[in-house]
């Protein structure tokens, strides 16, 4: 019962779209991932998905999951602890002890939030320090918060929080935001957001809750800002430990090396999404989904050729 043509590790856009294509190709497949949608579920607003002028991460994920299940594939909310070579295929061992076997594997487990690495970050996590504005923003109604970062995710988080918090400080270490012009234009017009350039947070201070942050440069003559929350949006790091243990080759930045079909250096293992060198490392929902589709197209050809070779 637990034998598959393809097991997809990761339930983000790459994994979900891969399953849609696998099912349509007639491949028996299953998605194994902790959270359906992955980091997309934390996105307040998606405005660059073709055919959707505006959709939340939650609604996007709900529709994607319904699509996957409508084609007969299963999504198992679990963690894969280990992937081992078994004959011509692979054995996957889950954290709960379950075992699955598959002819092929697609690794699409995405990224995790990059840490700021300052005193107080770990100690006050969940006590005012957060990596998800859409998850935790509700708790800061009419309060003052800080966001660290200058990317699309940081600016989007700032806009989201500006409708909840009384004051939002967007703190960025460079002199210019690197988000899309669309987002920058919106946040620069927002009266509830103050952008502080060329500045870093040195320390997050608090007891039971975050109370203030210490800066490396004065802002309005002060080296500290009183805030109730700190949202860290400084990028992501690829989840590649599983691939590393399999012997999959990584590049110097620790992304999984893939060819233009999603193949890794290990036969029978493909990778897609934010963890790969594909799509010029352009981390977007559309590129992750496309990589999932491209990989499965190659996987179904691989399985067809393997079947032909076995018959002969």
C-alpha positions in Angstrom: 0.0 0.0 0.0 2.9 2.4 0.7 4.6 1.8 -2.6 4.6 4.7 -5.1 5.9 5.7 -8.5 6.8 9.1 -7.0 7.0 10.5 -3.5 7.0 14.3 -3.2 8.7 15.6 -0.1 7.3 19.0 0.6 3.8 20.5 0.2 4.6 24.0 -1.0 3.8 25.3 -4.5 6.5 23.1 -6.1 5.3 19.9 -4.5 1.6 20.6 -5.0 2.0 21.5 -8.6 4.2 18.5 -9.1 1.5 16.2 -7.8 -1.1 17.7 -10.2 1.2 16.9 -13.1 2.1 13.4 -11.7 -1.6 12.5 -11.3 -2.4 13.7 -14.8 0.5 11.5 -16.1 -1.0 8.5 -14.3 1.8 8.2 -11.7 0.9 6.9 -8.3 2.1 9.7 -6.1 1.8 11.1 -2.5 2.9 14.4 -1.0 4.5 14.2 2.4 5.0 17.6 4.1 4.5 19.3 7.4 2.3 22.2 6.2 0.3 22.3 3.0 1.3 25.4 1.2 4.5 25.9 3.1 5.6 29.5 3.6 2.9 30.6 1.2 0.3 30.2 3.9 2.1 33.1 5.7 1.7 35.4 2.7 -0.9 38.2 3.2 -1.4 39.0 -0.4 -0.4 37.4 -3.7 -0.8 39.8 -6.6 1.4 38.3 -9.3 -0.2 34.9 -9.9 -1.6 34.8 -13.4 -5.4 35.0 -13.4 -5.6 36.2 -9.8 -5.4 40.0 -9.3 -5.4 39.5 -5.5 -5.5 36.4 -3.4 -4.3 35.5 0.1 -1.8 32.8 0.8 -4.5 30.9 2.7 -7.0 30.9 -0.1 -4.3 30.1 -2.7 -3.2 27.0 -0.7 -6.8 25.9 -0.1 -7.5 25.9 -3.9 -4.2 24.2 -4.6 -4.9 21.4 -2.1 -8.4 20.9 -3.4 -7.0 20.6 -6.9 -4.4 18.0 -5.9 -6.9 15.9 -4.0 -9.5 16.1 -6.8 -7.0 14.2 -9.0 -6.7 11.4 -6.4 -3.4 12.1 -4.8 -2.9 12.1 -1.0 -1.3 14.8 1.1 0.2 13.3 4.3 1.0 15.9 7.0 4.2 14.4 8.3 8.0 14.8 8.4 10.4 12.7 6.4 13.3 11.9 8.7 15.4 9.9 6.2 15.6 8.8 2.6 17.6 5.6 1.9 18.4 3.8 -1.3 16.5 0.6 -1.7 17.2 -1.6 -4.8 16.4 0.6 -7.8 14.2 2.9 -5.7 14.1 4.5 -2.3 12.8 4.0 1.2 11.5 7.0 3.1 11.2 6.8 6.9 8.9 9.3 8.7 9.3 10.8 12.1 6.4 8.6 13.3 8.1 5.4 12.2 6.0 4.9 9.0 7.9 3.6 6.0 7.2 4.3 2.3 8.9 3.1 -0.8 9.1 4.8 -4.2 10.7 4.4 -7.6 11.5 8.1 -7.6 11.7 11.1 -5.2 11.1 14.8 -5.7 12.6 17.0 -2.9 10.6 20.2 -2.7 10.9 21.2 1.0 11.6 24.8 0.4 13.3 27.2 2.8 13.2 28.4 6.4 13.3 31.9 7.7 16.9 33.3 8.1 17.7 34.4 11.6 18.9 37.9 12.5 21.4 36.5 15.0 21.2 39.1 17.7 20.8 38.9 21.5 17.2 38.5 22.5 16.0 36.9 19.2 15.9 33.3 20.4 15.1 34.2 24.0 12.0 36.2 23.0 10.8 34.1 20.2 7.0 33.8 20.6 7.1 36.6 23.2 7.2 39.4 20.6 9.7 38.1 18.1 8.1 36.5 15.1 8.9 35.5 11.5 5.2 35.6 10.3 3.2 38.9 10.3 0.1 37.2 9.0 0.3 34.6 11.7 0.9 36.9 14.7 0.0 40.4 13.6 -3.4 40.2 15.3 -1.8 40.3 18.7 -0.3 43.8 18.0 -3.5 45.8 17.5 -2.9 49.5 18.3 0.7 48.7 19.4 4.1 49.7 18.0 6.1 47.1 16.1 9.3 46.8 14.1 10.0 44.9 10.9 13.5 44.0 9.8 14.2 43.7 6.1 13.8 45.4 2.7 12.5 42.7 0.5 9.0 42.0 -0.9 8.1 40.0 2.1 9.3 42.7 4.5 7.4 45.5 2.8 4.3 43.3 2.4 4.4 42.5 6.1 4.8 46.2 6.8 1.7 47.0 4.8 -0.3 44.3 6.5 0.7 45.4 10.0 0.0 49.0 9.2 -3.7 48.1 9.3 -3.4 46.5 12.7 -0.6 48.3 14.6 -0.6 51.9 15.7 3.0 52.4 14.3 5.3 50.3 12.2 9.0 50.9 11.9 10.6 49.2 8.9 14.3 48.9 9.6 16.7 48.1 6.7 20.4 47.9 6.7 20.8 49.5 3.2 19.9 52.9 1.8 17.2 51.6 -0.6 14.5 49.0 -0.4 15.0 46.0 -2.7 11.3 45.1 -3.0 9.2 45.5 -6.2 8.4 49.1 -7.2 4.7 48.2 -6.7 5.3 47.4 -3.0 7.7 50.4 -2.5 5.2 52.9 -3.9 2.5 51.6 -1.5 4.6 51.6 1.7 6.1 55.0 1.0 2.6 56.5 0.9 1.6 54.7 4.1 1.4 57.2 7.0 1.5 54.5 9.6 4.9 53.2 8.4 8.3 54.9 9.2 11.2 53.5 7.1 14.6 53.7 8.8 17.5 53.2 6.4 21.1 52.2 6.9 20.4 50.8 10.3 20.6 47.5 12.1 19.1 46.1 15.2 21.9 45.3 17.7 19.7 43.8 20.5 16.1 42.9 21.3 15.3 43.6 24.9 12.6 42.4 27.2 11.5 40.2 30.1 8.4 38.2 29.6 7.7 40.2 26.4 9.6 42.3 23.9 10.0 45.9 25.3 12.4 47.6 23.0 15.2 47.3 20.4 18.7 48.8 20.4 20.0 50.2 17.1 23.5 50.6 15.8 22.8 54.2 14.7 20.6 56.9 16.3 17.1 57.5 15.0 15.7 60.9 15.9 18.5 61.2 18.4 17.7 57.9 20.1 19.6 54.6 20.1 16.5 52.7 21.2 13.0 52.2 20.1 10.1 51.1 22.3 8.3 48.3 20.4 5.9 45.5 21.4 6.9 43.2 18.6 9.8 42.5 16.2 9.0 40.8 12.8 12.1 39.4 11.1 11.9 39.3 7.3 15.5 39.0 6.0 15.2 36.2 3.6 15.4 32.4 3.7 17.8 29.5 3.9 17.3 26.3 1.8 16.4 23.1 3.7 19.0 20.9 2.2 20.2 18.7 5.1 18.2 15.7 3.8 19.7 16.1 0.3 23.2 16.5 1.8 22.9 13.1 3.6 21.8 11.5 0.3 25.0 12.7 -1.3 23.2 15.2 -3.6 25.6 17.9 -4.8 25.1 21.5 -3.6 26.5 24.8 -4.9 28.6 27.2 -2.8 25.5 28.8 -1.3 24.1 25.4 -0.3 21.4 25.2 -2.9 20.7 21.8 -4.6 22.3 21.7 -8.0 19.8 20.6 -10.7 19.9 20.4 -14.5 17.3 22.0 -16.6 14.9 19.1 -16.0 15.3 19.2 -12.2 17.6 16.2 -11.9 20.1 16.1 -9.0 23.4 14.4 -9.0 21.8 11.2 -7.5 19.9 9.0 -10.0 16.2 8.8 -9.1 16.2 12.1 -7.1 14.8 15.3 -8.5 14.4 18.7 -6.7 12.2 21.7 -7.3 11.4 25.1 -5.8 13.3 27.5 -3.5 16.0 24.9 -2.5 17.4 24.5 -6.1 19.7 26.4 -8.4 16.9 26.4 -11.0 15.0 29.5 -12.2 18.1 31.6 -11.5 17.3 31.2 -7.8 14.3 33.5 -8.4 12.1 32.6 -5.4 8.6 33.0 -6.6 5.4 30.9 -6.4 5.3 30.7 -10.2 8.9 29.5 -10.5 8.5 26.9 -7.8 5.4 25.6 -9.4 7.0 25.5 -12.8 10.0 23.6 -11.5 7.7 21.0 -10.0 6.0 20.5 -13.3 9.2 20.3 -15.3 10.7 17.8 -12.9 7.6 15.5 -13.1 7.7 15.7 -16.9 11.2 14.3 -16.7 10.3 11.8 -14.0 7.5 10.2 -16.1 9.9 9.9 -19.0 12.5 8.3 -16.7 9.9 5.8 -15.5 8.7 5.0 -19.0 12.3 4.3 -20.1 12.9 2.2 -17.0 9.8 0.1 -17.7 10.9 -0.4 -21.4 14.4 -1.4 -20.3 13.0 -4.0 -17.8 10.8 -5.5 -20.5 13.7 -6.0 -22.8 
